[in-house]
Amino acid sequence: MADSDGLRNRGGEKDAAKKELSVIVPTYNETENLRPLAERLFATMKTAGITAELLIVDDESPGSDDSKRIAEELASEGYKVRIHCRKKVEGRGLSSAVLLGFDKAVYANVLCMDADLQHEPESVPDVAGPVLDGTAEFTVGSRNVAGGGVGFEWSAFRRIVSSGATLLAWPVASSTDPMSGFFCTSKTVLKRGKGRFNLIGFKIGLEIMARCRCKPVKDIPITFRDRAAGESKLSASQYRFYVEQLLSLYFDRYGLLLLMLLLALLVFAVQLGSHAGQYLKVKDI
């Protein structure tokens, strides 16, 4: 009887651990969004029965002091909120900020979302669910599956670019929205890619999916909202970074196969040139 009670207790502890989640939010001048994000997130976590922390990784900016003050106020009000203010000399960029947050996370399951409220805090339990219950290694908050979408007017150009980028990423990341910054995984999965991540650009979710060989990956429908406040950090250079990132991921996944293909094409070209040369000599005769 004691043994069965022990098994039940251990099972209960395991189930409780699955309901723990560290939410990582990289920020740069996002002071207006931090309080509504935290309040909505923790209200949602309470309803879902998930024990959560919110870890803000803030890159040095004109709003850093205010961000720190707001995070400290939230913590003093009982919210489980922490902030790491990263100086310029410690590193820059969204991808490295996310990985730093994952390293500093208290819980084994980690979720990344934007601070601008385009990712709705109310969607966090759905996005995290398959990772928390062990049915997926990686989940993506996707605009491109049934039930998902964009909650504002999106230009035709942006739609075409997004569709093209998704198609190009499919051989290394089987997701309908691989560029999404709303994703969940675990520290166990992250260990498989440690030391190999490319930190250039914004698409750290794609990077983790591909280099950690995440399987299965599940797409969870979300509505991608318009930015609540502040300005977008997306620039033209990010498109170039994306192409560079994809080339690196293709080589990481198919390096030897690509080399063999190139060699085969080279041999074929040489043989074709040789046959063409012989044919021309015969014609000359």
C-alpha positions as CSV (number, residue, x, y, z in Angstrom):
1,M,0.0,0.0,0.0
2,A,2.8,2.3,0.9
3,D,4.5,1.6,-2.5
4,S,1.3,2.4,-4.4
5,D,1.0,5.6,-2.5
6,G,4.6,6.5,-3.3
7,L,3.9,5.9,-7.0
8,R,0.9,8.1,-6.9
9,N,2.9,10.9,-5.2
10,R,5.7,10.7,-7.7
11,G,3.2,10.7,-10.5
12,G,1.6,13.8,-9.0
13,E,4.9,15.5,-8.7
14,K,5.6,14.7,-12.4
15,D,2.3,16.1,-13.5
16,A,2.9,19.3,-11.4
17,A,6.3,19.7,-13.1
18,K,4.7,19.5,-16.5
19,K,2.5,22.5,-15.5
20,E,5.5,24.7,-14.9
21,L,6.5,27.2,-17.6
22,S,9.0,30.0,-18.0
23,V,7.8,32.7,-20.4
24,I,10.7,34.6,-22.0
25,V,10.1,38.0,-23.5
26,P,12.9,39.9,-25.2
27,T,12.4,43.6,-25.2
28,Y,13.8,46.8,-26.6
29,N,11.8,50.0,-25.8
30,E,8.6,48.1,-24.9
31,T,7.8,49.9,-21.6
32,E,4.2,50.6,-22.6
33,N,3.4,46.9,-23.1
34,L,5.0,45.3,-20.1
35,R,2.3,45.8,-17.5
36,P,-0.7,44.7,-19.7
37,L,1.3,41.8,-20.9
38,A,2.1,40.6,-17.4
39,E,-1.4,41.1,-16.0
40,R,-3.0,39.3,-18.9
41,L,-0.4,36.5,-18.9
42,F,-0.7,35.7,-15.2
43,A,-4.5,35.9,-15.2
44,T,-4.5,33.3,-18.1
45,M,-1.9,31.1,-16.3
46,K,-4.1,31.0,-13.2
47,T,-7.1,30.0,-15.1
48,A,-5.2,27.3,-16.9
49,G,-3.6,25.9,-13.7
50,I,0.0,26.6,-14.9
51,T,2.7,27.8,-12.6
52,A,4.6,30.4,-14.6
53,E,7.3,33.0,-14.4
54,L,7.8,35.9,-16.7
55,L,11.4,36.7,-17.5
56,I,12.1,39.9,-19.4
57,V,15.4,40.1,-21.2
58,D,15.9,43.8,-22.0
59,D,18.5,45.1,-24.3
60,E,19.9,48.5,-23.3
61,S,17.7,51.3,-24.8
62,P,16.2,54.7,-23.8
63,G,13.4,52.8,-22.1
64,S,15.5,50.3,-20.1
65,D,15.2,52.2,-16.8
66,D,11.4,52.4,-17.1
67,S,11.3,48.7,-18.1
68,K,13.2,47.8,-15.0
69,R,11.0,50.0,-12.8
70,I,7.8,48.4,-14.2
71,A,9.2,44.9,-13.7
72,E,10.1,45.6,-10.1
73,E,6.7,47.1,-9.4
74,L,5.0,44.0,-10.9
75,A,7.2,41.8,-8.7
76,S,6.3,43.8,-5.6
77,E,2.6,43.3,-6.4
78,G,3.1,39.5,-6.3
79,Y,3.6,38.7,-9.9
80,K,6.5,36.3,-10.6
81,V,8.4,38.7,-12.9
82,R,12.1,39.1,-13.3
83,I,14.1,41.3,-15.6
84,H,17.6,41.0,-16.9
85,C,18.9,44.2,-18.3
86,R,21.7,43.4,-20.8
87,K,24.3,46.1,-21.5
88,K,25.5,46.6,-25.1
89,V,28.9,45.0,-24.2
90,E,27.1,41.8,-23.1
91,G,25.6,41.3,-26.5
92,R,22.8,42.5,-28.8
93,G,20.0,41.1,-30.9
94,L,16.8,39.2,-30.3
95,S,18.1,35.7,-30.9
96,S,20.9,35.9,-28.3
97,A,18.5,37.6,-25.9
98,V,16.0,34.7,-26.2
99,L,18.7,32.0,-25.6
100,L,20.0,34.0,-22.7
101,G,16.5,34.0,-21.2
102,F,16.2,30.2,-21.8
103,D,19.5,29.7,-19.9
104,K,18.3,31.8,-17.0
105,A,14.8,30.2,-16.9
106,V,13.7,28.6,-13.6
107,Y,11.5,25.9,-15.2
108,A,12.3,23.1,-17.7
109,N,9.7,24.2,-20.2
110,V,10.3,27.5,-21.9
111,L,8.1,29.7,-24.1
112,C,9.1,32.7,-26.2
113,M,6.7,35.5,-27.2
114,D,6.9,39.1,-28.2
115,A,6.3,42.0,-25.8
116,D,4.2,44.0,-28.3
117,L,1.0,42.1,-27.6
118,Q,0.8,40.8,-31.2
119,H,1.1,37.5,-29.5
120,E,-1.9,37.3,-27.2
121,P,-1.1,36.1,-23.7
122,E,-4.4,34.3,-23.7
123,S,-2.9,31.9,-26.3
124,V,0.0,30.8,-24.2
125,P,-1.7,27.7,-22.6
126,D,-2.6,26.4,-26.0
127,V,0.8,27.0,-27.5
128,A,2.6,25.5,-24.5
129,G,0.1,22.6,-24.0
130,P,1.7,19.9,-26.3
131,V,5.1,20.5,-24.8
132,L,3.8,20.5,-21.2
133,D,2.0,17.2,-21.8
134,G,4.9,15.6,-23.7
135,T,3.2,15.1,-27.1
136,A,5.5,17.5,-28.9
137,E,9.1,18.7,-28.6
138,F,8.4,22.0,-30.2
139,T,5.2,24.0,-30.8
140,V,4.6,27.1,-33.0
141,G,1.9,29.7,-32.6
142,S,0.9,29.7,-36.3
143,R,-1.2,32.2,-38.3
144,N,-1.4,29.7,-41.2
145,V,-3.5,26.8,-39.8
146,A,-7.2,26.4,-39.4
147,G,-8.4,28.7,-36.6
148,G,-5.4,31.0,-37.0
149,G,-5.0,34.2,-38.8
150,V,-4.0,37.9,-38.8
151,G,-6.2,40.3,-36.9
152,F,-5.4,43.4,-39.0
153,E,-4.9,44.4,-42.6
154,W,-1.9,42.7,-44.0
155,S,-0.5,43.9,-47.3
156,A,-0.4,41.5,-50.3
157,F,3.4,42.0,-50.5
158,R,3.9,40.9,-46.9
159,R,1.7,37.8,-47.5
160,I,3.7,36.8,-50.6
161,V,7.0,37.3,-48.8
162,S,5.8,35.3,-45.8
163,S,4.5,32.4,-48.0
164,G,7.8,32.3,-50.0
165,A,9.8,32.3,-46.8
166,T,7.7,29.5,-45.3
167,L,8.1,27.4,-48.5
168,L,11.9,27.9,-48.4
169,A,12.1,26.8,-44.8
170,W,10.0,23.6,-45.2
171,P,13.0,21.2,-45.9
172,V,14.5,22.1,-42.5
173,A,11.5,23.0,-40.4
174,S,8.1,21.3,-41.0
175,S,5.9,24.2,-39.7
176,T,3.3,26.3,-41.4
177,D,4.8,29.4,-39.7
178,P,8.5,28.8,-39.2
179,M,9.3,32.5,-38.8
180,S,6.9,32.8,-35.8
181,G,8.4,34.3,-32.6
182,F,5.7,32.6,-30.5
183,F,7.0,29.1,-29.7
184,C,7.6,26.6,-26.9
185,T,10.1,23.9,-26.2
186,S,12.1,22.4,-23.3
187,K,15.6,22.8,-22.0
188,T,16.2,19.1,-22.8
189,V,15.6,19.8,-26.5
190,L,17.7,22.9,-26.4
191,K,20.8,21.0,-25.2
192,R,20.9,19.2,-28.6
193,G,21.7,22.4,-30.4
194,K,24.0,24.0,-27.8
195,G,27.0,25.8,-29.3
196,R,25.6,25.5,-32.9
197,F,23.0,28.2,-33.0
198,N,23.3,31.0,-35.5
199,L,22.4,34.2,-33.6
200,I,22.1,36.5,-36.6
201,G,18.6,37.7,-37.4
202,F,15.2,37.4,-35.7
203,K,14.2,33.8,-36.5
204,I,15.5,32.0,-33.4
205,G,12.5,29.6,-33.4
206,L,13.4,28.4,-36.9
207,E,17.0,28.0,-35.7
208,I,16.0,25.8,-32.7
209,M,13.5,23.7,-34.7
210,A,16.1,22.9,-37.4
211,R,19.3,22.5,-35.4
212,C,17.7,20.5,-32.5
213,R,15.9,18.3,-35.0
214,C,12.7,18.8,-33.1
215,K,10.2,16.1,-33.7
216,P,7.3,16.2,-33.5
217,V,6.6,19.9,-34.2
218,K,3.0,21.0,-33.7
219,D,1.4,24.1,-35.1
220,I,-1.1,25.8,-32.8
221,P,-3.6,28.3,-34.3
222,I,-3.2,31.9,-33.1
223,T,-4.5,35.2,-34.2
224,F,-1.6,37.5,-34.8
225,R,-2.7,41.0,-33.6
226,D,-1.6,44.5,-34.6
227,R,1.1,46.0,-32.4
228,A,-0.4,47.6,-29.3
229,A,2.3,50.3,-28.8
230,G,5.8,51.1,-29.9
231,E,7.5,50.5,-33.2
232,S,8.4,47.4,-35.2
233,K,12.0,46.3,-35.1
234,L,11.9,44.6,-38.5
235,S,14.2,46.1,-41.1
236,A,15.2,45.3,-44.7
237,S,18.4,43.7,-43.5
238,Q,16.4,41.0,-41.7
239,Y,15.4,39.6,-45.1
240,R,19.1,39.2,-46.0
241,F,19.8,37.6,-42.6
242,Y,17.0,35.2,-43.2
243,V,18.5,34.0,-46.5
244,E,21.9,33.6,-44.9
245,Q,20.3,31.7,-42.0
246,L,18.5,29.3,-44.4
247,L,21.7,28.6,-46.3
248,S,23.4,27.7,-43.0
249,L,20.5,25.5,-41.9
250,Y,20.4,23.7,-45.3
251,F,24.1,22.9,-45.0
252,D,23.7,21.8,-41.4
253,R,20.9,19.4,-42.4
254,Y,22.1,18.3,-45.9
255,G,25.7,19.2,-46.0
256,L,27.1,15.9,-47.3
257,L,24.2,15.4,-49.7
258,L,24.6,18.9,-51.1
259,L,28.3,18.3,-51.7
260,M,27.5,15.0,-53.4
261,L,24.9,16.7,-55.6
262,L,27.3,19.4,-56.6
263,L,30.0,16.8,-57.4
264,A,27.5,14.8,-59.5
265,L,26.5,18.0,-61.4
266,L,30.2,18.8,-61.9
267,V,30.9,15.3,-63.3
268,F,27.8,15.5,-65.5
269,A,28.9,19.0,-66.8
270,V,32.4,17.7,-67.6
271,Q,31.0,14.6,-69.4
272,L,28.5,16.7,-71.3
273,G,31.3,19.1,-72.3
274,S,33.4,16.1,-73.4
275,H,30.6,14.6,-75.5
276,A,29.8,18.0,-77.0
277,G,33.5,18.4,-77.9
278,Q,33.6,15.0,-79.6
279,Y,30.4,15.8,-81.5
280,L,31.8,19.0,-82.8
281,K,35.0,17.3,-83.9
282,V,32.9,14.8,-85.9
283,K,30.9,17.6,-87.5
284,D,34.1,19.3,-88.5
285,I,35.4,16.1,-90.2
